[in-house]
Amino acid sequence: ALPIYQALADDLSWNPQAAGRYLESRQQAWMEFTAKRSHQPQNMACTSCHTVLPDLLAGPALARTLGDSVPSPFSVVMTDRVRDKVMRPDAPQNRRIGYLRSAEPIIYALVLASDDRGQHRVQLSRETEEGLRRMWAEQIRTGDNRGSWTWADAALDPWETPEAVYYGTALAALAVGFAPPEYAKRPELQEQIEAMSEYLRSRFHEQIVHHRLAALWASSKLPNIVSAADRESTLAQLWRTQNEDGGWSWSALGPWKPRPEAYVAAVATGKDSDGYATAFAACSLRESGLATSAPQLHRALTWLASHQDAKTGGWEARSLNGENPNDPVLGHLMEDAATAYAALALSKADS
């Protein structure tokens, strides 16, 4: 039997080793699937919001919990692939148009800044510098959306909708926040950072709770992107919608707009606690600086610790976009993200 590890408190027992194995297997499955679908080599395949990004964000914390000095070998390979992408003159963001031209540089910059932070680098690696440069190059400079970036719109919640522009901009802010403090003080970046901060700050109250949580996470590194009043009102709303069992439902992170095809109204409006909704909320709240001793967050962490699947090592989660129960890859995308964010929420803090 695998050992059960203690994290944060005696009643929060979970199995990070099994979670790590689950995430590695899902990374491999996604890379093989997307490379085959896009007819590209695996090292140029999609760095996805649902599988690759959450896993790489969770990797350093999960490694610390397991007592390792570096993330898993597969996470290292995945990060190296991102490094290769940003340094290639024919990288995908140079060849694609539309939302992918902006979305991919944000994800790449975030992955690399997170890796630098996880390795306690006092200076950005040259690949991270390049990733951030490419990200800033795609920022919108004029008009109503000044300070933001274009983003994926595939009518798929929660990451690829018109409204998710705010979410993507929050990820860009998180990438900046993960860099050493001196980076955000560079004179040549002040205008762009302020435009990004103003966009996030002024549009915060218009967002669904899911996207506000992303901004709260980023605000732990860049405090002026969310006002104190907006933070407190969001926390109050989350405490009102938290279920008695400690989890959150999809509806608590909405409200969600009906989408044209596979939208599942029962998931979007239901009240049952969900693996992804609870994991993303708990992770964002903990990463934003909320103490794990806070009763509401501790209840959520307890829910997560008690809902890890003993067989797979992951966390079950529903999709707002329809289920694919017979598809070994597409049928588990929400579980991929749920497992990574649950592992990050439950893992030991960086000492």
N, C-alpha and C positions, 0 to 999 in steps of 0.2 A: 504494500500500500504506500501511496505517496505521503510524505509528511504534510501536516497541516501547519501553516505558518501563522504567527500572531502579527497583527498589524494594527497600530493605533491604540487598541484596547483589548482586554481579555475576551470580550464577547464578539470580536470582529475576526473570527477565524475564517480563512479562505485558503485557496490553493493557487498561489501565483505560478508555480511550476506548470500546472495543468493549463492555466490561462496562457502562459507563454507558448506552450506547445500548440494550443489551438490557434493563436495568432500567427505563428510561423506557418502552419499548414494552410491557413487562409491566404496569407501573402503569396505563397507559392501557387495556390490554385488561381488566384486573381491574375498573377503575372502570366501564367500559361494561357489563361482564357483570353485576356485582352490582347496579348501578342498574337494569338491565333486569329482573333477577330479583326485586328487592324493590319495583319500581315506585316508586322514589324518585329524585329528582334526583341527579346524580353527586356534588354537593358534600355529600350526606348518606349516601353509600354506605359500606359496611363498610371500616373501617381494619384490614385483616387482619393476622394473625400471620405469614402466609407470604409476602406480597408487599409490602404497604405498610410495615409496621413495619420489617422488615429493611432495606429500601431507604432509608428515612428515617434510620435509625441509621447507615448506611454513607455517606450523602450528604456530610457535611462532610469526612470523611477522603478520600473519593474526589475531592472537589473540590480538596483540597490537593495530592493526587498529580498532578492535571492542571494545577496551577498557577492554579486559579480562586479568587477570593475568596469566592464563594458557591456553594452546591450548584447542581445543574442547574435550569433554569427549571421543569421539571415537578415536581421535588422541592419547590421553593418554593411552587408552586401547591398541592401536596398538603398541605404544612404549613399553609398559609393556610386550607385547608378544615377542618383539625383545629381551628385557632384559632376559626373561625366556629362549629364545632359546640359547643365548650365554652362559648361566650358566648351561645348561643341559649337563651332560657328554655324552649323546647320541644325541646331537644337530645335525642337518642335515649335517653341514660341516664336522662332524666326520665320517659320514657314506657314503657320496657321493664321487664320484671321478670326475676327469676331471675339466671342467670349473666351475662347481657349488662349488667345494671345495674352490676355490679362490674368486669367485664372491660374494658369500653370506657373507663371513666374511667382505669384504670391505663395502658392503651395511649395514650390522649390525653396524660396527664401525662408519660409517658416521651418521646413524640414532641416535645412542646413543651420539656421540660427539655433534651433532647438538642440541639434547635435553639438554645436560649439559650446552651448551652455551646459549640456550634459557632461561634456569632457572638461569643463571648468577652464576653457581657454580665455585668456585675458584679452586676446585680440581676435578679431574675426579671421577665419581662414580666407584665402584668396577666392575660393569657390563661393563662400557665403557673401563676400563683398560683391562678387559678380552677380550672384542671385538677387541681392537687394538692389543693385544698380538696375538690373533688368526689370525688377518690380516697379521701381520708381518711374522708369521710362514709360510705363503703361498707365500711370495715374492720370485721371481726367483733370485738366487744368482750368477749364472754364465751364460756365453754365450752371444749371441747377444742381448737377451732380458733381460739382467741383470737389476734389479731395477724395473721391471714391474711385472704384475701378469697375469696368464692365465685368459681368460674371455669367456663369453658365445658366442657361434657361432651357431645360428639357422637360418642364412641367412636372418635375419630380421633387417632392418635399423630403427632407428639409433643406437640402443643399443646392438644388438646381432649379430655381424659380426666379422670376423677376425681382421678388422681394428679397432674395438672398444676396443681392448686391451689398446690403448692409453687413450680412454675415461675412462675405468675402473681404470687405474692408476691415472688419474686426480682426480677421486672420492676418491681414497686412500689419495692423497695429501690434498684434501679438508678436509677429516676426521682428518688428523694430524693438519691442520691449525685451525680447530674448537676447538681443545683442548687448554687449557691454555698455554700461551707462554713457560712456563717452560718445558712443555712436549717435545717440539722439541729440547730442549737443553740437554736432558739426554745423558750422554756420551755413554751409551750402544746402543743408537739408531743412532748415528751419521753416521756410515757406511751405514746403510740401508736407512736413509733419503737422504744422498748424492747420493746413487745409484738411488733412485727414482727420485730425482731432475735432475740428469744427463740424465736419460732416457727421461724425459719430455722435458727438454731443448734441447737436441740434436735431438729429433725426431719431434719437433714442426712444422718445416717448411714442413714436409712431410704429415701433417694431413689435412683432410677436415676441413672446417670452423667450423662445429658443434663441433668437438672434440677439436679444438683450443679454442673455447669458454669455454669449461669445464676447460681447463688449465688456461685460463685467470681468471676465477672465483677462482680457487684454488690459483692463484698467489697473490690474495689480502691478503692471510694469509702467504704464503711462497713465497716471492718475487723473489727468485733466480731460480724459475722453468721456467720462461719466460723472455727472454731478452727484454730490452726496445725497441730495433729495431724490434723484432718480434711482440711485442704488437702494435707498431705504424703501421706496415705494415698490420696487421690484421684489425685494426680499419679503415685504409684507404680502404681496400677491402670491408668492410661492408658498409661504406658510399657510395662507388660506386654502390653497388648492392641494396641499400635501395630503395624501390619503392616510387613514388611520394606521395602515401597516408600515408607513414610513416612505413609501414610494410615490412617484408621480405618474400620471397618465399622459398620453399624447395630448389630450385636450388641455391639460394644464400648461403646456408649452406653446399653445396656439394663441389666438384662434387660427385655424387652418382654412384656406380657401379651397372650395371644390375645384378639382382639376378635370380636364376634358375626358379622360379615358378610365384609368385604373384606380382612381381615387376611392379610398375605402372609408365611407362616412362613419361606419361603426367604430373604426380605430380612431378617427379624428375627433369624435365626440364622446367616446367611451370614457369611463372613469376608472377602469382597472389599471393598476400600476404596471408599467412597462419597463423592460430592461434598458432600452436605449434612453427613454425619457428620464428615468431615474439616474442612470449612469452619467449622462451629459450634464444634468442639473447638479448632481453631487460633485462631479469633477470641476465644473466651472465655479461653483461656490467655494470649494476648497482651494482651488488655484487662485481665486480672487482674494484670498486672505481670510475667509471666514474660519474661525477656530473650529477644529473638529469636536471640541467639547460643547459647541452650540447644540442644544437639544434637537433642533430640527435636522441639522446636518448629521448628527450622530444617528438619528433614526433612519435617515436615508442610507447611510453607510451600513447600518445593521441589516436593512432590507437587501442591499447588494450582497453582503457577505452570506446571507442565508439563501440566496437565489442563484448561486453559481451552479451550473449543471455538473453534477459529479461525473457524468459519463464523458462529456465533451470538454469540460473545463471552461466553457464559454457561458454567456448569458443570453437567454432567449429574448427576442424583441420582435414586435410586429412592424409591418411596413404600411405607410400611408398610401403606397402606390400599387397595392395589390401583392398577392403572395405568389411565389413560384416554388411550391413545395417539392417539385420533382427535379428542379434544376440545382445541381450540386454547387454552383457558384452564385447565380443570381438569387437563389432562394435563401441566402444567408447574409446578405449585405448588411442589414441592420444589426444582426448579431455580431458581425465583425466590429462595427463601430461601438456597439454596446459593451463588448468585452474589453476593448482597448480603454475606453473611458472609465469603465468600472475598475480595471486594474490600476489606472492612474489615480483614481479617487481613493482606492484602498491601500496604495503602496506607501512605503515609508517616505517621509519628507526628506528633502535634501539637507543633510547636516552641514 
